[in-house]
Amino acid sequence: MSKTAESHADATAATFAANLAKIAEQSQRIVQEFAARNVQASFGTGDPLHLGGALAEWFARMLSDPEKLVELQLGWWQDTLQLWQQTTQKFLGEQSSPVIEPDSRDKRFRDEAWQESIIFDFIKQSYLLAARWTQRSIQDIDGMDPHTARKIDFYTRQFVDAMAPSNFLLTNPEVLKTTLETGGENLVHGLKNMLEDLEHSKGTLRISMTDTDAFEVGKNLAITKGKIVFQNDLMQLIQYEPLTKEVYSTPMLIIPPWINKYYILDLQPENSMVRWIVEQGHTVFVVSWANPDTKLGSKRFDDYLLEGPLAALDVIESITGEKETNVIGYCLGGTLLAIALSYLKAKKQDHRVKSAIYLTTMIDFSEAGELSVFVDEEQLRSLETRMSEKGYLEADDMATTFNMLRANDLIWSFVVNNYLLGKDPFPFDLLYWNSDSTAMPAAMHSFYLRNMYQKNLLVKPGGIKICGVPIHVEEITTPTFMLSTREDHIAPWKSTYAATQLFKGPIKFVLAASGHIAGVVNSPVKKKYSHWVGNSLPKSPDEWFKKAKELPGSWWPDLADWLAPRSGEKVAARKVGGSKFKPIEDAPGSYVKVKK
């Protein structure tokens, strides 16, 4: 070895040693910080997920079917033996096909070393086989209570995802390569990122998904021009400035979910659904919900109806002089819209909503997808106990729940990027919004989870009462546009489709590609995801899909075409606030900027 090479090697070794010392110091700080905040708080929590009973039932069922157990074991040994044979062939330089391959959408094993290195290929396939066996051992056991089986399957998948070799330094080839190239600098920076996340997340590690310094609501997000024309305890009402000289006479109200902030529909000009609708010539109002604190903890579902859409409709009528409004409800906002229509029908006022547009909305909760895992009696009681301490559900709790539905994309990919590779999160508007979570008032949230998710009373005639009025969604006759998304983990499209069989009025159903957010916020400018349309509404969603026609690009123009004949004549563009409501402040307003 030359003196130059020796000098370089010595310098690299010195750098690595220095970084190891930094890593040890950072690790000690992280452990001390975490322990100081969490050990006392978590003492005595027992089994907060109430998995003990579910696992005991699964184990008993497995032991009661020894033939199935033997079948699973034999399958495991056969797969393992085949993998050893395949790996041996590769060591000998022979061609061989993999025993198992990751899903084409799985981003964890895209580094070329997972395919080219015999060792890492073996690690990858061993993990995939173990993951498949583990999931089958849950799914193939007969006689289990469906909810228990779904619960075990969900949490088992969380464990399986967490144990992926890509999540660990010594079994991730990309991380190993980076560590050697940087002398461990990536791990030093990764631990710094972890410590900062721990400090910012009040003791519960919340991983940064994006560069939070790159965005600011009102500066480069939610910048469509408008004013706050009304506010109460639960919401601010935004009216947007017109972008056309003439507008349709029928105004439009958008009700977003209060589980998230409204500006998912107004991120940046090129992907703002709000701005696009305004550009089509509509007078647009949007509800911006409050981010609740303790004083709002007693707010009920009734209050969200009265102080949300009903209050907004009164203001809109006063400003525009129009007695009818087209209303969009997104997710939980759509559930509230259906309840509002039933309430107004009982009061003989349903004419106030000229048409209803539901975006990824659950009405029938009988097949509520993976979120139903969290609403068994034991977990609901535990949740209500936690909420009673402050009067609301912490924003972080909601964020964690939704992130768990797509753990590999929304948790573990950031663990690898931020902590193992030591990279700073990439600026991404949608992930900034995703991290800007909201709290839930205890009274409202308990009612919602128990009566809809747990008991599915919304589809039972008169099953729930809001403001003393029995709710009958099956009597809704308002013209309806329904948009669902094919890969929705929160409101599965086949479950949302069930509402087409409930409502009595004319219904148009559209299915968009992608998921709960990207499928909705799909600007025509992007020319990205396709959508499906169909003329008939058979009882089976699968039958609808077989007959549906796939169209390229955004579904937004379909909505515009559907709305045009339901939006009245063109009139001169309206002044924000009209003559009766003096604007309170510029959009996006102050409520949306409240952090939890």
C-alpha positions in Angstrom: 0.0 0.0 0.0 1.4 3.4 -0.9 1.9 6.1 1.7 -0.9 8.1 0.1 -3.3 5.2 0.4 -2.1 4.6 4.0 -2.7 8.2 4.9 -6.2 8.1 3.3 -7.0 4.9 5.2 -5.8 6.4 8.5 -7.8 9.6 7.9 -10.9 7.5 7.1 -10.4 5.4 10.3 -10.0 8.5 12.4 -13.1 10.0 10.9 -15.1 6.8 11.6 -13.8 6.7 15.2 -14.7 10.3 15.8 -18.2 9.7 14.4 -18.6 6.6 16.6 -17.9 8.8 19.6 -20.5 11.3 18.4 -23.0 8.4 17.8 -22.4 7.1 21.3 -22.9 10.6 22.7 -26.1 11.3 20.7 -27.5 7.9 21.5 -27.1 8.5 25.2 -28.9 11.8 24.9 -31.7 10.2 23.0 -32.1 7.4 25.6 -32.1 9.9 28.5 -34.5 12.2 26.7 -36.9 9.4 25.9 -36.7 7.9 29.4 -37.3 11.2 31.1 -40.5 11.8 29.2 -42.0 8.4 28.8 -41.0 5.9 31.5 -43.1 7.4 34.3 -46.0 8.2 31.9 -46.1 4.7 30.5 -45.8 2.8 33.8 -48.8 0.5 34.3 -50.4 0.9 30.9 -50.7 -2.8 30.6 -52.1 -3.8 27.2 -53.4 -0.6 25.7 -54.2 -2.2 22.4 -56.1 -5.1 24.1 -54.3 -7.7 22.0 -53.8 -10.2 24.8 -57.3 -11.7 24.5 -57.2 -11.6 20.7 -53.9 -13.5 20.7 -55.1 -16.0 23.2 -58.1 -16.8 21.0 -55.9 -17.1 17.9 -53.5 -19.5 19.7 -56.4 -21.6 21.0 -57.8 -21.9 17.5 -54.5 -22.8 16.1 -53.9 -25.6 18.6 -57.4 -26.9 18.0 -56.6 -27.6 14.3 -53.3 -29.6 14.4 -53.6 -30.5 10.7 -53.6 -26.9 9.7 -50.6 -26.2 12.0 -48.7 -29.1 10.4 -49.7 -27.9 6.9 -48.3 -24.4 7.7 -45.1 -25.8 9.1 -44.5 -28.1 6.1 -45.1 -25.1 3.8 -42.5 -23.1 5.7 -39.9 -25.9 5.6 -40.5 -26.5 1.9 -40.1 -22.8 1.1 -36.9 -22.6 3.3 -35.4 -25.6 1.6 -36.1 -24.3 -1.8 -34.5 -20.9 -0.9 -31.3 -22.7 0.3 -31.2 -24.7 -2.9 -31.7 -21.5 -5.0 -29.0 -19.6 -3.1 -26.5 -22.5 -3.4 -27.1 -22.5 -7.2 -26.3 -18.8 -7.3 -23.1 -19.3 -5.3 -22.1 -21.9 -7.9 -22.7 -19.5 -10.6 -25.8 -21.1 -11.9 -29.0 -19.3 -13.0 -32.0 -19.8 -10.7 -35.4 -18.2 -10.3 -36.2 -16.5 -7.0 -38.5 -18.4 -4.6 -40.4 -15.2 -3.8 -40.3 -11.7 -5.0 -41.6 -8.4 -3.5 -44.7 -6.8 -4.8 -44.0 -4.5 -7.7 -45.2 -1.5 -5.6 -42.8 -2.4 -2.7 -40.2 0.4 -2.5 -38.1 -1.2 0.2 -36.0 -3.5 -2.0 -35.3 -1.3 -5.0 -31.6 -0.9 -4.4 -29.8 -3.0 -6.9 -27.8 -4.8 -4.2 -31.0 -6.6 -3.1 -31.0 -8.4 -6.5 -27.2 -8.5 -7.3 -25.8 -9.6 -4.0 -26.3 -13.2 -3.1 -26.3 -12.5 0.6 -28.7 -9.6 0.5 -31.0 -11.5 -1.9 -31.1 -14.3 0.6 -31.9 -11.9 3.4 -34.6 -10.3 1.4 -36.3 -13.6 0.4 -35.9 -15.0 3.9 -37.8 -12.0 5.2 -40.5 -12.2 2.5 -41.1 -15.9 3.2 -41.2 -15.3 7.0 -43.7 -12.5 6.4 -45.9 -14.6 4.2 -45.9 -17.5 6.6 -46.7 -15.2 9.5 -49.6 -13.6 7.7 -50.9 -17.0 6.6 -50.8 -18.4 10.1 -53.2 -15.6 11.0 -55.5 -15.7 8.0 -55.8 -19.4 7.5 -57.2 -20.2 11.0 -60.9 -21.0 10.8 -63.6 -20.2 13.3 -62.2 -17.0 14.7 -64.4 -14.0 15.4 -64.0 -11.7 12.3 -63.1 -8.6 14.2 -60.5 -10.5 16.3 -59.0 -12.0 13.1 -58.9 -8.6 11.5 -57.3 -7.1 14.6 -54.6 -9.7 14.9 -53.9 -9.5 11.1 -53.5 -5.8 11.3 -51.1 -5.7 14.2 -49.2 -8.7 13.0 -48.6 -6.8 9.8 -47.3 -3.8 11.8 -44.8 -6.2 13.4 -43.8 -7.8 10.1 -43.3 -4.4 8.5 -41.2 -3.2 11.5 -39.0 -6.3 11.2 -38.1 -5.7 7.5 -34.3 -6.0 6.9 -34.4 -2.6 5.2 -35.1 -1.0 8.5 -31.8 -2.0 10.1 -28.2 -0.8 9.5 -26.5 -4.2 9.1 -29.1 -5.6 6.7 -29.7 -2.7 4.5 -27.1 -2.6 1.7 -27.8 1.1 0.8 -27.3 2.2 4.4 -24.1 0.0 4.8 -22.7 1.5 1.6 -23.5 5.1 2.8 -22.0 4.4 6.2 -18.7 3.2 4.7 -18.6 6.1 2.2 -19.2 8.8 4.8 -17.3 7.3 7.7 -20.5 7.0 9.7 -21.5 10.7 9.2 -24.9 9.5 8.0 -25.6 7.9 11.4 -24.4 11.0 13.3 -26.8 13.2 11.3 -29.5 10.5 11.6 -29.3 10.5 15.3 -29.4 14.3 15.3 -32.6 14.1 13.2 -34.0 11.7 15.7 -33.2 13.9 18.7 -34.8 16.9 17.0 -37.9 14.9 16.2 -38.1 13.7 19.9 -37.7 17.3 21.1 -40.4 18.6 18.8 -43.0 15.9 19.4 -43.4 16.3 23.1 -41.9 13.0 24.1 -43.6 10.7 21.6 -41.3 10.2 18.7 -43.1 11.7 15.7 -40.9 11.3 12.5 -40.5 14.3 10.3 -42.0 13.6 6.9 -41.0 16.8 5.1 -39.0 20.0 5.6 -41.4 21.9 7.7 -39.4 25.1 7.2 -40.2 25.0 3.5 -43.9 25.7 3.9 -46.2 28.2 5.7 -49.9 28.3 5.6 -51.0 31.6 4.0 -47.6 32.1 2.4 -47.0 29.3 0.0 -49.9 27.0 1.0 -53.6 27.9 1.1 -53.0 31.1 -0.9 -56.2 31.3 -3.0 -57.4 34.8 -2.2 -60.5 35.2 0.0 -61.8 36.5 3.3 -63.2 35.1 6.5 -66.8 36.4 6.4 -68.1 34.6 9.5 -66.8 32.6 12.5 -68.1 30.9 15.6 -66.6 28.5 18.1 -66.2 25.6 15.7 -65.4 27.2 12.3 -64.4 30.1 10.2 -66.2 30.5 6.9 -64.1 31.5 4.0 -65.5 33.2 0.9 -63.1 33.2 -2.1 -62.7 36.2 -4.4 -64.1 35.6 -7.9 -61.6 34.8 -10.8 -64.2 35.3 -13.5 -66.3 38.4 -14.4 -69.5 36.3 -14.2 -70.4 33.5 -11.9 -73.1 30.9 -11.6 -76.0 32.1 -9.5 -76.0 29.0 -7.3 -73.1 29.3 -4.7 -71.0 26.4 -3.5 -70.1 25.3 0.0 -67.3 22.9 0.8 -67.3 20.9 4.1 -63.9 19.3 4.7 -63.3 16.7 7.4 -62.4 18.2 10.8 -60.0 15.3 11.3 -57.6 17.2 9.0 -57.3 20.8 7.9 -59.2 22.1 4.9 -56.2 23.3 2.9 -55.6 19.8 1.4 -58.0 21.3 -1.1 -56.0 24.4 -1.5 -52.3 23.4 -1.3 -50.6 25.4 -4.1 -52.2 27.0 -7.2 -51.3 24.2 -9.6 -53.0 21.5 -7.4 -55.7 23.6 -5.6 -59.1 22.2 -6.1 -60.6 25.3 -4.5 -58.9 27.6 -7.0 -59.9 25.4 -9.9 -63.6 25.4 -8.9 -63.4 29.2 -8.5 -61.9 29.4 -12.0 -64.9 27.5 -13.4 -67.1 30.4 -12.3 -68.5 29.3 -8.9 -68.9 31.4 -5.8 -67.0 29.2 -3.3 -67.3 29.1 0.5 -65.2 26.7 2.6 -65.5 25.7 6.2 -62.3 26.0 8.1 -62.7 24.0 11.3 -61.3 25.0 14.7 -58.5 22.9 16.1 -60.2 22.0 19.5 -58.7 22.6 22.9 -60.1 21.7 26.4 -62.8 24.3 26.2 -64.3 22.8 23.1 -64.1 19.2 24.5 -67.8 19.1 25.2 -68.8 19.9 21.7 -71.1 17.2 20.3 -71.9 16.0 16.8 -75.0 18.1 17.1 -72.8 21.2 17.5 -70.8 20.4 14.4 -74.1 20.3 12.4 -75.5 23.5 13.9 -72.3 25.5 13.9 -70.9 24.0 10.7 -73.0 23.5 7.5 -76.3 24.9 8.9 -74.7 28.1 10.1 -72.7 28.3 6.8 -75.9 27.9 4.7 -77.5 30.8 6.6 -74.5 33.1 5.9 -74.3 32.1 2.3 -78.0 32.8 1.7 -77.6 36.2 3.4 -74.5 37.1 1.3 -75.7 35.8 -2.1 -79.5 36.1 -1.8 -79.7 32.5 -3.1 -81.9 30.0 -1.2 -80.1 27.0 -2.8 -76.5 25.9 -2.5 -74.4 23.2 -4.1 -72.5 21.4 -1.3 -69.3 19.3 -1.3 -68.5 17.0 1.6 -65.1 15.4 1.9 -64.7 12.2 4.0 -66.2 12.9 7.4 -67.5 16.2 6.0 -69.5 14.1 3.6 -70.9 12.0 6.4 -72.0 15.3 8.1 -73.5 16.5 4.8 -75.7 13.4 4.6 -76.8 13.9 8.2 -77.5 17.6 7.4 -79.7 16.6 4.4 -81.7 14.2 6.5 -82.1 16.8 9.2 -83.2 19.5 6.7 -85.6 17.1 5.1 -87.2 16.5 8.5 -87.5 20.2 8.8 -88.9 20.5 5.3 -85.9 22.6 4.3 -83.9 20.1 2.1 -84.4 22.4 -0.9 -81.6 24.5 0.5 -79.1 22.0 -0.8 -79.5 21.9 -4.6 -77.0 19.1 -5.1 -74.7 17.1 -2.9 -71.2 16.0 -3.9 -69.6 13.3 -1.7 -65.8 12.8 -1.8 -64.5 9.5 -0.4 -67.4 9.4 2.1 -68.6 6.6 4.4 -72.3 6.4 5.0 -72.6 2.6 5.5 -69.9 1.6 8.0 -70.5 -2.2 7.8 -67.3 -2.7 6.0 -65.2 0.2 7.3 -61.8 -1.2 6.3 -58.8 -1.3 8.6 -59.9 1.6 10.8 -62.5 -0.7 12.3 -59.6 -2.5 14.0 -59.5 0.4 16.5 -63.1 0.5 17.5 -63.8 -2.6 19.6 -65.3 -2.0 23.1 -62.0 -2.4 25.0 -60.1 0.1 22.8 -63.0 2.6 22.8 -63.2 2.6 26.6 -59.4 3.1 26.8 -59.6 5.9 24.2 -62.5 7.6 26.1 -60.5 7.4 29.3 -57.5 9.1 27.6 -59.8 11.8 26.1 -61.4 12.5 29.4 -58.1 13.8 30.8 -58.0 16.8 28.5 -61.4 16.8 26.9 -60.0 16.0 23.5 -58.0 13.4 21.5 -54.5 14.5 20.9 -53.6 15.3 17.3 -50.7 12.9 17.4 -53.0 10.0 18.2 -55.0 10.6 15.0 -51.9 11.0 12.9 -50.4 7.8 14.2 -53.6 5.9 13.5 -53.7 7.0 9.8 -50.0 6.5 9.3 -50.3 2.9 10.6 -52.6 2.1 7.7 -49.6 2.6 5.3 -46.7 2.0 7.7 -44.1 1.2 5.1 -44.8 4.4 3.2 -45.6 6.8 6.0 -43.4 5.4 8.9 -40.5 3.1 7.9 -39.4 4.8 4.7 -38.8 7.9 6.8 -37.0 5.9 9.5 -34.6 4.7 6.8 -34.2 8.1 5.0 -34.0 10.3 8.1 -32.3 8.2 10.7 -30.2 5.5 8.9 -29.2 7.4 5.7 -29.1 10.7 7.6 -30.9 12.6 4.9 -33.1 15.6 5.6 -36.7 15.2 4.6 -37.7 16.4 1.2 -40.1 19.4 0.9 -43.5 18.0 -0.1 -46.7 20.0 0.4 -49.0 17.1 0.8 -46.8 15.5 3.6 -46.6 18.9 5.3 -50.4 18.9 5.4 -50.4 15.3 6.6 -48.2 16.3 9.5 -50.4 19.3 10.4 -52.8 17.3 12.5 -55.9 18.3 14.5 -57.3 17.3 17.8 -60.8 15.8 18.3 -63.4 16.9 20.9 -64.0 14.0 23.2 -67.9 14.1 23.2 -68.1 14.3 19.4 -65.4 11.7 18.7 -66.9 9.2 21.1 -70.3 9.6 19.5 -68.9 9.2 16.0 -66.9 6.1 16.7 -69.6 4.4 18.7 -72.6 5.1 16.6 -71.1 4.9 13.2 -68.0 2.8 13.2 -68.9 0.4 16.0 -72.7 0.1 15.7 -73.3 1.4 12.1 -76.5 3.2 13.2 -76.4 5.8 10.4 -77.9 3.4 7.9 -80.5 2.2 10.4 -83.7 4.3 9.9 -83.9 6.7 12.8 -80.9 4.9 14.4 -79.3 8.1 15.5 -80.7 11.4 16.6 -79.0 14.7 15.9 -80.4 17.8 17.6 -83.4 15.6 18.6 -84.2 14.7 15.0 -84.1 11.0 13.9 -81.8 10.7 10.9 -83.1 8.9 7.8 -80.4 8.9 5.1 -82.5 6.4 3.1 -85.0 9.3 2.4 -82.5 11.6 0.8 -83.6 12.7 -2.7 -81.1 15.4 -3.4 -79.2 14.9 -6.7 -75.9 13.3 -5.8 -72.4 13.1 -7.2 -70.2 10.5 -5.5 -66.4 10.2 -5.9 -64.5 7.3 -4.4 -60.9 6.2 -4.9 -59.7 2.8 -5.8 -56.8 2.4 -3.3 -58.5 4.2 -0.4 -57.3 2.7 3.0 -59.6 5.1 5.0 -62.9 4.9 3.1 -62.7 1.7 1.0 -64.4 2.4 -2.3 -66.7 -0.7 -2.2 -67.9 0.5 1.2 -68.6 4.0 0.0 -70.4 2.6 -3.1 -73.0 1.2 -0.7 -74.6 4.7 -0.4 -75.7 4.4 -4.1 -78.2 1.8 -2.9 -79.3 4.0 0.0 -80.2 7.4 -1.5 -83.4 7.8 -3.5 -82.4 10.7 -5.7 -80.4 10.7 -9.0 -76.8 9.5 -8.4 -73.7 9.7 -10.5 -70.8 7.5 -9.2 -67.2 8.1 -10.2 -64.2 6.0 -9.2 -60.7 7.7 -9.3 -57.4 5.9 -9.3 -55.0 6.2 -6.3 -56.0 6.8 -2.7 -57.9 8.9 -0.2 -55.9 12.1 -0.9 -54.0 11.8 -4.2 -57.1 10.4 -5.9 -59.1 13.5 -4.9 -56.5 16.2 -5.3 -55.7 15.2 -8.9 -55.5 18.4 -10.9 -56.1 18.2 -14.7 -52.9 20.1 -15.1 -50.9 17.1 -13.7 -52.5 14.6 -16.2 -51.8 11.9 -13.7 -54.4 9.5 -12.4 -57.3 8.1 -14.4 -60.9 7.6 -13.4 -63.9 5.3 -14.1 -67.4 6.3 -14.9 -70.6 4.1 -15.4 -74.2 4.8 -16.3 -75.9 2.1 -14.2 -75.7 1.5 -10.5 -76.0 -2.3 -9.8 -76.0 -3.5 -6.3 -72.6 -5.0 -6.5 -69.6 -2.6 -6.8 -67.6 -5.3 -8.6 -70.4 -5.5 -11.3 -70.3 -1.7 -11.6 -66.5 -1.8 -12.1 -66.8 -4.5 -14.8 -69.1 -2.3 -16.9 -67.4 1.0 -16.1 -65.3 2.9 -18.6 -61.8 4.1 -17.7 -61.0 7.7 -18.7 -57.5 9.3 -18.7 -56.7 12.1 -16.3 -58.5 13.9 -13.6 -62.2 13.5 -12.6 -62.5 17.2 -11.9 -63.9 18.0 -15.4 -66.6 15.4 -14.9 -67.7 17.2 -11.8 -67.7 20.5 -13.6 -69.9 19.1 -16.4 -72.2 17.6 -13.8 -72.5 20.8 -11.8 -73.0 23.2 -14.7 -76.7 22.5 -15.3 -77.3 22.5 -11.6 -75.7 25.8 -10.9 -78.2 28.3 -12.3 -77.7 31.2 -14.7 -74.6 33.4 -14.9 -74.6 36.6 -12.9 -72.1 39.4 -12.2 -69.3 38.2 -9.9 -70.1 38.9 -6.2 -68.4 41.0 -3.7 -66.9 39.0 -0.9 -69.1 39.3 2.2 -71.9 41.1 0.3 -73.4 44.0 2.1 -74.1 42.3 5.4 -70.9 40.6 6.4 -67.8 42.6 6.8 -64.7 40.5 6.3 -63.0 39.5 9.6 -59.5 38.7 8.2 -57.8 37.4 5.1 -58.0 33.8 4.1 -56.8 31.3 5.2 -57.8 32.8 8.5 -56.4 32.1 12.0 -58.2 28.8 12.9 -56.3 26.8 10.4 -52.9 28.0 11.8 -53.5 26.6 15.3 -51.1 23.8 16.0 -51.5 20.9 18.4 
